[in-house]
Amino acid sequence: MIDRGCELSLSRQCALLGVSRSSQYCPPSGESAQNLALMRQLDELHLAHPF
């Protein structure tokens, strides 16, 4: 993971891990309630008709 106290620069750590540097400055946002409801409906449909 990214370590801000490491001797490698933040840019170099991100390059080695293959992640964008900008993703290290923004905390990840959670899923919206609408998106969670849609995902639940898709799961229910898949379980009812798994073919």
N, C-alpha and C positions, 0 to 999 in steps of 0.2 A: 504494500500500500504506500501511499504518498506520505513521506515523513518530512515535515517542514524543518526539522532540526538536522537533517542529513547534510553531508558535505556536497552531495550532488544538487544541482539547481532544480527548482521545481519544473522548469521546462524539460530538463534532461530526464527526470524521473517519469514525467508524463510520456515522453517519447519512448522510453524503454518499455513502459507498460502498454503503450498503444492507446492511450486515452487523450482526449483533448484537454488542453490546459484550462480552457474556460470552464470545464465541468468541475474543476477544483475550487472555484470561487462561489458557485451557486449551490445551496443545499438542494437535494432532490425534492421534488414536490410529490405529494401522494396522489392517488387516483381520485377523480371526482366521484361523487355519489352516483351521477348518471352513468358514468363509465362502469362502475362496479355493478350497477343493476343490469346493464347490457351484457357484461361478462357472465353474470349469474344466469341470465336467460339463455345465452349460448351454451353454457355448461348443461343446463337442464335439457335443452334440445338434443345435445350430443348424447347425453345419457339415455334419453328416450329412443333415439335413432342412431346408434353407433356405426351405421354402415354408410 
